[in-house]
Amino acid sequence: MGRQVSCPECYAQIEVADDVIVGEIIECPDCGVELEVVEVNDEGVKVRVAEVEEEDWGE
């Protein structure tokens, strides 16, 4: 049985594994946005939209 978290972009309910860890990246199956797990505790799991790292290309 997983935990439920709400996508901050489209508000879909996403089931995450019980063993999810802080820093893990999950993807919303509805809108496709990547979410970073920022907190895991007895009350639940908190996520935020993952920051996209831009390529530097040596500039």
Order of alpha helices (4+ residues) and beta strands (2+ residues): beta-beta-beta-beta-beta
